[in-house]
Amino acid sequence: MDIAGLLTLERSRCGVRATSKKRALERLSELLMLDAGNEAVQAVFEGLTLRERLGSTGLGHGVGLPHSRSGELDQPRAAIIRLDQPIEFDAVDRQPVDILFALLVPEHNNDEHLRILSRLAEMFRDDALCSQLRACRGDDDLYNAVAGWHSDNASP
């Protein structure tokens, strides 16, 4: 699974201000649906929020992986933000989150959804990548760090 193929520079934002989990999910919903109207953005936000009610997608170590499904899509897509300040996200390690990678997949794509989530979990266990993401100064740096990541680069 090529994670870079899910992401675009337009859906990568560095230094985002969000004071709460809700605001971060709203911003991610907007990025995920840049090419759609307010109704689609609201539907994605509701899907991400509903998923969070089932259990936090905070992976730990400052990373959140909100994800949902959409009947509007025929291909998976992703968005990434690095927050200017960490926020409470109910992560498993109880640490605040400053890196959020959102995944949106087509409604009936169960197997692919699980494969992508597994790959993302592997990616965000890479301490070197997370450090690189936190050091990014611009949207293009953030996008290029994710696009350039390969599992063989991962920290042991």
N, C-alpha and C positions, 0 to 999 in steps of 0.2 A: 504494500500500500504506500503510495507516494503522497505524503502529507502535504508537500508543497503544492500539489495539484488541487488541493481543496481551498487553498488560501490565495488571496491576491494582495497586492500592495494597497489597494483601496480599502481592504478589510483588515488592515494592520495599523494600529494606532499606539504610539508611544507617549507616555506622560499624560494619560487620560485622568481627568479629575472626576471621581465618583465617591460620594461620602457614605454610600451604603451598598449592600448587596443588590437591593432593588434598582438603584441608579446604574450600577454596573451591568446588570442584566438588560436594562433598557438600552444602554449604549451598545451592547453587543447585538441586541435585536435590530437596532437601526443599521449597524454595519452589515449584518447578515442579509438584510433585505434592502440594501442601497438602491436596487433596481426596481423596487416595488412601492406601493402606496402605504399609507398609514394603517389601513386595515390589516395588511399582511404583516407589518411590523408588530402590531398589537397581538396578532395571533401567535407569532414567534415568541414574543415576550410572555404571553400566557403559558405557552408550552414549556419554556425554560423555567418559569416560576412554579408550575405544577410539578415538574421533575424535581426541583429543589425541595418541595414539600414532602416528597417521598424519601428524601435523604440528601444530605449535602453532597455536592460534587467537588468539594474541596479535598484535593488529593493529599495535602500536607506540604510542608516545606515552601509555603507561600504560593502554591499553584491551585487554581480552580479549573475544572473542566466541565462547565455547564453544557448540556446537550439535550436535544429534543428531536422530534420528527415533524415533518411538514407534508401535507398533501399538495402543496404548491410547487414542490421541487421534483425534478427528474434525476438530479445528480446531487451528491453530498456537497456541502460547502462549509467553510470555517471562517472564523474571525478571531483575531488575537488583539488583546490590549494589555499594555503594561501601565498600571496605575501610578500616578505621581505619589500617592501615599497608600500604604496597605489598608485594607478594610477587613472587618469581621466577616467571615464567610461560613462559620460553623464547620471548619475543616476538621478532619479526623485528629490532627495533632493540636487543635485549638489555637493554632497560630494564624495571624491575619494573612490575607492573600493580596499579592500585588501583580501576579501574572494570571490572566484569564484567557483560556482558549476555548471558544464556543464552537460546537459542532451541530450542524443541522443536516439531517438525512431525510430522504424520501420516506413516506409513511410505511411502506411495506418492505423496507430494506433491512431486515433483521440481522442476517448474517454479516453483511457488510458493515453495519452499524457496530456490531461487536468487534469485528476485526479492526476497525479504525480506532475504537476506544482502547483496545489493547495496545495498539501501536502508539497512541498518544500517551498512555500511561508509561510505556517504555521510554518514550522521548523525554517526558518530564521527570523521570528518575535520573536523568543525566545532569549531574551537578554542574558540569562545565557549560552546558547549554543554558541552564537557568541563570548562571552567573553572567553569561554573555547577554542574555535577554535583559537582565537588570542593568547592565552597563550601556544599553542602547541609548543613543541620543536623538534618534529620529525614526519615523515610520519605516523608512527604507532599511535601516539597520535591523529593525525588529523582523521585518519580512525576510530579509536575507539570512538572518540567523536561523530561522525556522526552515527556510527553503534549502539551506546548505547542510542541514543536519542529516546524518546517516547513522544507523545503529552501530556501525563499526567505529564511530567516533565516540561512543558513549563511555562515560567514566565507569570503571569497574565497580 
